[in-house]
Amino acid sequence: MQIFRNLKPYWKSVIIIALLLVLQAYCDLSLPDYTSKLIDTGIQNYGIENCSPKQIPEKAYKVIDGFMDDDEKAVWEKYYKDGSDGYYYLTEDGEEHIDEVDSACMKGLMMYYYPYQMVNSDEDNEIKAGLDKMGITLDEMPEEMWAQIGEQMKPTVDGMLDSMGEDYMESTAIACTRICYDSFGYDYKAGQMSYLKWAAVKMLGMSLLMAAAAVLIGLVASRVAASVACGLREKVFNKVIAFSDAEINKFSTASLITRSTNDVQQIQMVTVMMLRMVLYAPILSIGGIVKVVENGAGMGWVIFIGIAAVVILMGTLMVIAMPKFKVMQTLVDRVNLVSREILTGIPVIRAFGREEREEERFDEANKDLTKNTLFVNRVMTFAMPILMFIMYAISILIEWVAAHKIDAGVLQVGSMTAFITYTMLIIMSFLMLSMMSVMLPRASVAADRIQEIINTEVTVQDAAGAKKLEAPRGVVKYDNVAFAYPGADENVLENISFEAKPGQTTAIIGSTGCGKSTLVQLLPRFYDVTEGSITIDGQDIRDLTMESVRQNIGFVPQKGILFSGTIASNIRFGAPDASDEDVKLAAEISQASDFIEEKEHGYDSAVAQGGGNVSGGQKQRLAIARAIARKPKILIFDDSFSALDFKTDVAVRKALGEHINDSTVFIVAQRVSTILSADQILVLDEGTIVGKGTHKELMQTCEEYRQIAESQLSPSEIAASLGTDSERQV
């Protein structure tokens, strides 16, 4: 149902497609009728479309008039006039009401001309024997005898009318009309060629109209499907951009990519097919059934046999293949996940000699997908040959039954041809629906996966009535903060309370996994606190818009992430309006200007996707420059100096102290040397603050900090670090 809901914004286009499909179906269903008339009328009846003769001998006119009842006589006499040359002529008014004239004179024509057919046949019959006995011809026979013959012929003609189809009866009446035309040398060739040419023009026109409708349908359907896909990709992307880290972790990156690309592509493909086939199939099948009923061939049961065979076949295939269709997207996710992990981890894989094992892991995921796909394809390969067999078998059955009807004189060859075509169209329409029912499950799974993302509630979002953070000073306060990851049983952080002020540096250190990064990630609201509050200038960040909070924060993550573009575009990433001077200053502070200026194109040098063409230290310095260029009131360095050598580390911190003196700075570090000069150092252990103060204070009061310092610094370095505050570099 979700696939159909996606079409709601494009209902006008869907209506246009439906109207065009009706036009296409009309043309498609008209062609068999034209083919039937081409055979029956154009060839068998020499182009004579109506049984009402345009010209009839006076004697024949009067005899036929005698065979009619009062209503038929009224019509007959109304639309024919005496030409005073031994013939009666159909009037122009009669040609406009030709169907009424045909209905009135059909029986009379057969009663008059049927004896001519009997006399001219090679078989012996009572009429021929009676005429030979009297020594006269039919033309010489008096009207009284014609009246007697009419009485004898009436039961026969009535029986023919009851047993034969209307089309066949009209064809028989036209054969009688031809005998009438033979009496005055009618030019059959000219009439036949005129009819065939006009029929060809109409068939060509119908074909061109049908082709034009099909092209327009394909164009509109493709645009609608592309728009649906574009809208879904936009919705998914906008939703993912709004996700907090909790939602990102719920869906793997590989799965999000698959849902944004492969799943959307599945829906786009099925949408096109649905607009072309699902809407067309019922129109075509209903129209075909109506045409079959009008055809009057009396073989409707054959259609039901064909439809039943198709439905049984496709139902069987669906039962077998459906479970495999449902797991296909999950297997695609798995292949994408493994591929992404291997491609991004190639250096590590090579370093540990794990190439063969990773190849085996990829082969396993790839083979699972391949086996699933091959199973589905093998099952579906049976569909086409069996369907072709069913269609050809139905055609043979129709021809066999129709042959008996033609032999019995109740069906024409053209009607049989039209019936076969209509039957194939009806069966094909059900086949289209069956094929779509096989494709829809996979698309339905894809739609559900996309909808799962769209419907996922974002846990971190702006509160109702959230205010903007305007002209902040940058005073940050953590008040009894506790935090637990979604679904976790225990808190990662507990009882975190401290205050960070502008112009000061707050450093955070502790053992691996103690919650250092988590603590600073709470400030830009990558997650929301479980208990307590975080305020900026006394305002709870949950009462402020996330955009305004993050605009005032410069964040440098543990792993420096760069984007494809240039060095300048990456530094300007958070400050698009930054001047060239601002960009160069940020690069100088981060100690990136030296290697940038060594490049041939300087700041316009290209950066590959993910920063693949720069070293780890260069990448980290550019990430630092990017945060500085934003000129934020709050700077967060989440273990951002780990890839820098000691000399560069010192130079960066010295430059920060000289140029960034009015911002609140947070530094998460593993190295004590990085935070020696911090105004405030927080020591974390298992998610709680076990020490707070300067380096000197903590060396005296915090055992955990002292152990970390002694494990990293030599006794002489420790002694030097405990000098006066004026000796500090930052």
N, C-alpha and C positions, 0 to 999 in steps of 0.2 A: 504493500500500500504506500510505503514511503516514496517509491519511484513515481507513483501517480501524483503524490502531493507535490513533488518537485516541479510538476508541470503547471501548477496552479497560477503562478505569475504570468504564464505564457498562454492563457486560455484563448486569447484572440487568435494567436497563431494556430492553436490546436483546432479551432473552429474552421479556419481557412483550410487547413490540411484535410479536415473531414469533408468539407464541400468539394475540394479537389479530388478526394478519393471517390466520392459519389460520382463525379464526372468521369473519372477514369473507369470506374466499374460500369457505368452506363455504356461507355465506348467498348469496353472489353466484352460486355454481354451482348452488344449489338452486332459485333462482327460475326459470330456464329449464325445469327439470324440472316445476315446478308449472304453468308456462304450458302445457307440452306436455300434461299430464294434464287441465288445464282445458279444452283443446280436444278432446282425444281421448276422455277419460272424461266430463267434465262436459257437453259439448255433443253430441258424436257418439254417445256411449253412454248418454246421459240419466242420468249420475251413477252408472251401474252399474260398480263397480270390479273385480268378480271374476266369472269365468265360472261358478263353482259356484252353481247356483240355490238360493235359500233355501227355495223351495217348488217341487215338481215333481210333475206327475200320475203316478199309480201306473203307468200303461201305459208312459209315457216312461221312468220309472225302471227298469222291468224290461227294456225293449228296450236301453237304454243299458248296463245291466249285462251284457247278452249280448254287447255289442261289446268288452268289456274283457278284458284278460288277468288272470291270477290276482292279481298284485300290485295292479293298479288296482282290481279288485273288492274286495280286502281293505280298501283305503282307503275306497272308495265305500260299502261296507256298514257300515263302522265309524262313519262320521260322519253317516249319514242314518238316520232312524227313521220307521216307519209311523205316520201320524196317524190311521188308521182312518176317514178321511173321503174316501178316494180320492186322497190326496196324501202324499208323503214330505217330511219337513222336515229341514233342516240343523241339527244339534245345536249347543249352545253350545261344546262341545269342538271341533266342526268349524270354527266361526268362528275359534277360536284357532289352528287349523292350516289356515287357508284356503288358503295357498300349496300345501300338500301335496294338498289336495282339488282345487284348480285343475289341478295337473299331472296328477292321476289321471283327471279326467273330461273334459279338453279335447278329446281325440280322439273319445271316445264322443259327446259333445254335438254335435260337427260332423257325425259320421256319421248322427246321428239327425235333426237339424234342417236339415241341408243340403238333403235332398229337399223339405222344406217350401218352402225358398226357390226351388227349381227349379219346383215346382208352381205357386207364386204368381207366378212371373215371366211376362212376356208372350211369352217365347221358347218354341218347341217343343222338347221333349226326350223321351227314352225313358221316363222315370218317368211323366210326365204322360200320354203316349200309352198306356202299359200300364194305368194306372188307369182311363182313359176306356174302354178296351177291356173291362175287367172290370166297369165301372160301379160302382166303389167309390171312397171317399176314403182319404187316408192314415190318418185316424183309425180307419177300418174295416178297414184292412189287417191280416191275421193276423200273429202273431209270426214264423211260418216265412218269410213273404215279407220281413219286416224283416231276418231273418238273411241272406237272399240279397242284399238291397240293401246290407247291411253289407259283405258280401264284395266286392261291386262297388265300393263307395265307399272301401274301405280303401286301395288304391293311390293314389287321388286325394288323400285326406287326408294320407297319408304324404308324397306329393310336395309338398303345400302346406307341411307342417311343415319339409321340407328347404329349400324355396326362400324362404319368408317369414321375416321377423324374428320373434323371440319376442313383441315387443309387438304386431305386426300379427296374429299368430296368436291372441293372447289377445283382441284386439279382434274378430276374426272369431268366436271362440267366444262372446264376450259377445253378439254379434248373434243367435246361436242361442239363448242364454239369454233374450233379449228375446222370441223367439217362444214360448218356454215361459211367460213371464210374461203374454203376450197371452191365453193360454188361461184365465186366471182374473182378468183385469181389474186388473193391477198398476197402482198410482198412480205413474206415471213422474214427473209434475210435482213431487210432494212430495219424492221421492227425489232428483231432479235439483237442486231448489232447496237442499235440505239439503247436498248435496255442494258446490255452488257457493259457498254461504255459508261452509262450513267451509274450503274451499280459499282463499277470500278472506282469512279470518282468519289462516290459516297464512302466506300470502304477506305480509300486512301485518306479522305478527310477525317474519318473516324480514327484511323491509325495515327495520323499526325496530331489530332486533338488529344488522343490518349497519351502519346509520347510527350507532348507539351505539359500535360497535367502531371505525368510521372516526374518530369524534370523539376517542375515547380514544387511538387511534394518533397522530392529529395532535397531541394535547396532549403525550403522552409524547415523541414525536419532536422536537417543538419545544423541549421542556425539555432533552432530551439535546443537541440541536444548539446551543442557547444556552449550555449548560454547557461544551460543547467549545470554543465561541468564546471564552467567558469565560476558560477555562483557558489557551487559546493566547495571548490578549492579555496575561494575567498573566505567562506564561512569557517572552513577548517583552519585555515592559516590564521585568521583573526582570533579564533578561539584558542589556538595553541599559543599565540603570542600573549594572550591574557592569562595563560596557565601559570600557576605558581610552581615551584619545584616539586611540590607534592603531586600535582597532576602530571607533570612531565615524567616523573618516576613511575607513575601508574602505567603509562603507555611507553613502551620502548621507542627509541628514536627510529629504529628500522620500521616498526609498525606504523608510526606516524607518517613516515615517508611513503610506505605502501598504501596507506589509506588516502593520502593526498594525491597519489598518482595512479597506481594500478586500479584501486577500487573506484575512483572517480571515472577512470577510462572505461571500466566495465559498465558503469551506469550510463555513460555517454553512448556507448555502442548499443546497449539494450534500448535506450530511449529512442534512438533513430529507428531501430528495428520495430519497436513497439508502435511508433507513429506510422510506419510504413505498412506493417503487417497486422498488428493486433486490431487496428481500426479498420483496415481494408478487408480482413478475412470475413467478419460478419456481414459487411455490406455486400461482398462478392457472393457469399454463400446464400444469403436471403434472396438477392437478385437472381442467382442461378436457379434456385428452387422455384421462384415465380415464373421464370422463363420455361422451366421444364413443365410446369403445370400448363402454361399457355401452349406449349408444343403439342400436348395431347398425345404423346407417344405411348403412354400407359406402361412405362417401365420405371416408375419412381422407386420401386423396391430394389432395383439394382444400385441406386445411389446409397440407400441405407446400408446395403451390404458393404459397399466400398468404405463408407464413413466408419462403420463398425470395425472393419479390418484395420483402418488407420489408427483409430482410437485405441484398440487393443494393443497394437504394435508399439505405439509411442508410450502408452501407459506402462507396458512391460519394461521398456528401455528406461523410463524415468525411475521406476522402482529400483532398478539395478544401479543406475548412474547417479541418482540424486544424492546419496550419502557422500560420494566422492566429490561432487560439485561443492558441497557445503564445507569440506575441509581444505579445498584448494587454496583459498586466500590465506589460511593459517600457514600452509606450507610455503607460500610465496613470502610471507612475513619471515619465516625461519631462514630461508635462503638469503634474504636481504640482510637479516641480522648477522648471520655468519660471515657473509661477504664484507659487510661494513667493519666488523671486528678484525677480520684478517687484513683488510686493506689498510686500516688505520694503525694496525699493530705490526706491520711488516718488520720494522727494525728490531723489535723485541723478539719476534718469532725467529728471525735470522740469528740474533745473538744467542738464543737458547737452543738453536738447532731443531726447531719444532716444525719445520716445513712439511715433513711427511705427515705428521699427526694432524696439522691444520688442513692439509689437502684431504686427508681421510674424513675430517669433520665436515668439510665443504661437500665432498662426494656423498656423504651420508644424507645431508640435507637436500642436495641436488637430486640424488636418486629417488628419495621419497617423493619429491615433487614430480619427477619424471614418471615414476611408476603410477602415481595418481592420474597424471595427465594422459599417459598411454592407455590406462584402463578405460578412462572416460572416452577417449578417441576410438578405441577398439570397439567399445559397445556401440558408439554412435555410427561407426562405419557400417554396421549391419543395417542401419535405418534406410539409407538411400537405395541399395539394391532391392531390399524387401519392398520398399515403397514403389519402386519402379515395377516390380513384379505384380504388386497389387493393382497398379494403374493399368498395366497391359492386360492383366487378367480380366479386369472390369471392362476394358475396351472389347476384348474378344467376346465376353458374355453379352455385351450390348449388341454387337454385330450378329451374334448367333440368334438372339431373341428377335432382333429387328428383321433379320433375313426371313424368318417365318412370318412376321407381320407384313412385310413387303410382298411376300409370296401370296399371302391371304388377301392382299389388296387393301389393307387398312393403314399403311404407313408408306411415306415417300422416302426416297433415298436421301434427299436433302434434309429431311426431318431427322433421320437417323444420324447423319453427320453432325447436325446441330446438337442433338441429344448427347452424343459422345463428348463434344466440346464442353457443353454445360456440365456434364458429370465430372469431367476432369477439373474444371474450374472449382466446382463445389468441393471435391476431394482435396484439391490443392489448398483451398482456403482453410480446411480443417487441418491439413498438414502444417500450414503456417502457424496456426494456433498451437499445435502440438510441439513444434520446434521451439516456439517462444516459451512454452511451459517448461522446456528443458533448460533454456538459457536464463529464465527468470530467477531460479533458485540461487545461482551464483551471484547474480546482480543484486538479489534481495539480501544476501549475506553482506555484500559490499555496502549496500545502502544502510544496513543496520550498524555496520562497523563505523561508517562515517557519522551516522546519527548518534552513536555512542559518544563520539568526541564532542559533537555539537551540544548534546544534552548534558554533558558532564558539568557539574556545578563547580565553579571556580571558588576555591576556599578563601583565597586572598583577593578581595576586591574592595572598591570604595564603599564606604558606608553611606546610607541615605543622608543627604545634607552635608556631605564631607566638604571641608573648607580647603582653600588653597594655602600653602605655606608661602607667605609673602615676607620679603626682606628679613630672612632669618639671620640670627647672630651665630647659630651653630652650637648652642649648648645642648649636649645630648645627655640624657639621664636614663639609666636602667634601674627600675624600681622593683625589686623582688621578682625578677623575671624567671619563669620556668618554661621549659619547652620539651615537647615529645613529638617525634615524627608520627605522621598518620598511621594508625594501626599498631604502633609500638606499645609495649606494656609499661615501659619505664621512661622517665624523663631523661633527656640528654643533658639538659641544663637545669639547675635548681638554685634558688635564692641568689640570683645574680643582681647585685646592686652596686652602682658606681656612677660617677658623673665625669663627663669629658667636656672641656671648655675650649673655646677658640684660642688659637695661638699655642696650644699645648698638644703634646703627643702622648697618646695612650697606647701602650704596647701590651700585647697579649701573648703569653708563652705558656707552654705546658707540654705534656707528653702527647704522643700521637693518639688521636681518637678521643681527646678529652673535651672536645666541643669548641675549639677556638674559632674555626671557620663558621660553625653554626651560629656562634654568638654575633659575629659581625654581619652575617647574612640576614639576621632578623631586622637590622636597621633599615635597609632598603625594601623590607617586606617581601623577601623571597619566600619567607614563611611568616606566619603570625604567631606571636607568643601564646603559649598555653595558659600561663598565669602571669600576673603582674602587668607592667606597662613599660613602654619605651616612649620617651617624650623628646621633642626638639623645641627648645625655648618654652618649655612648660606645656606644650600641646601634644597630646597623645597622637602618635603617628597613624593610628587607626581612625582618627577623626579627621585626618587630612587626606587630600587626594594623593594617590600613589604617584601620579605624574609630577605633581609639584614637589613631593618629597625626593623623588629620584632625580629631578632636574638639579637639585642642590647637592647631590652626592656624586663624587668621582670614585668609581669602584674599579680596582685592579684585581682580577681573580688569580687564583693559584696558577692556572694554566693560561698563558697569554694567548688570546684568540684574535687573529687578524682576519680581515675580509679581503676578497679579491678587489683590486683597484690599484691605487698608488700609495706611497708612504704618506703623502700629504692628506689624501682622502681618509686614511685610517686614523691619523692624528685628529682630523676634523670630525671624526665619526660622532662624537658627542657634542660638538660645537660647530655646526655647519657654517656659521658666520664668522668663525675665527679668522683674523687677518694673517697674512704671511709672517708678520713679526711675531704674533702669538704662537704660531706653529713652530717657528724656529726657536723661540724661547723655551717652549715646552720640551723640544728635542734637546736643547742644551741642558736643561735641568735634569732630564732623565739620562744624560750622557749618551744620547743617540746621535748627536749631530756629527760626530767624527766619522762613523761608518756611513752615514747618509751622504755626507759631502764627498766621500771617496767614490761613490757610485757615479756612473757616467751621466745619468739624468737627475741626480740629486733627489730632491723631494718628489719629483715626478717619476721616480723609478717604480716599476710595476711590482706589486705584491701578489703572489700566487694565492690560490684558495687555501685558507687556513694558515697562511704565512709559511708555506712549504719551502720558499726560496730564501729564507733568512734563518739564522741560527737561533737556538733557544734563548740565549742571552739577549740577542738583538730583538727578538720577538717580545721579550719581557720589558725591555726598555721602551719600545714603541707603545706597549700597553700602558706603561706608566705615563708616557708623554700624552697619550690620548686622554687620560683622566685629568692631567694637569691643565691641558688646553681648555678644558671646560670651565676652569676657574670656580670650582665648587666651594661651598662653605664647609663641606665635610669630605675628607679624603680617607678612603679605606684601602689599605694595602694588605691583601689576604695572602700572606707568605709570598709576596711578589718580588723579593730580592734573592730567592733561593738559587736562581740560575745565574746570578751575577757573581763575579769574582770579588774578593775582599776589597781590592782597590776601587773598583767601580761602585761597590756597595757604599763605601765611605764617601766617594765623590757625590753620589746621588743624594745621600742623607745630608751632606753638607750643603748642596745646592737647594734642597728642600728647606733647610733651616734659614737660608738667606732670602729665598723668594716667596715661600709659602709660610707666612708668619701670622696670618689672620684666619686660618682655617683650623677646624678641629680634625686632627689626624689620628687615625687608628692604624696600628701596624701589628699584623699577626706574623710571628716569626718563630723559627726553630733555633736560630743562632742567637746566642746571648750578645754577641758583638754588635748585632744589628740594633739592639734596643738599649744599649748601655746608657745612652743620653736621654732616654724617654722621660717625660715629666711624671708619668704614672705607668707602672707596670702591674698588670693583673696576672697572677699565677693561677692557672686552672688545673684542677686534678679531679678527674671523674665527674666533670660537669659542674663543679662548685669552685668558688674563688677561695683559695687557701692562703693567698698573699696579695697585699696591695701596697704599693709605695714606689720609691725610687730604687735604683740599683743598690745604692749604699744601704738603704733601709732594709731592703729584702735580704741582703747578704747577712744582716744581723738578726732579722726576725723570722725569716721563712726558710725552713730546712729544705723543702722541695726545690726552691729557687737556688739555694746554695749548692745543692747537689748537681743541678743542671749546669751552673756556672763552672763548678770545679771539673765537671766532665768535659767541658769545651775549652776552657782557658787554662793557660799555664799559671803557676804561682806568680810569676812576674807580671803577667797580664792582669791578673786579679788585683795585685798590689797597685798597678798603674790605674786600674779602673776605679779604685777607691780614693783617688786624688780629689782635689777640690772641684767644685762645680764649674769654675772658670776654665778648667782644662777640657771641658766637654766640647765636642765639635758641633753639636746640634743643640 
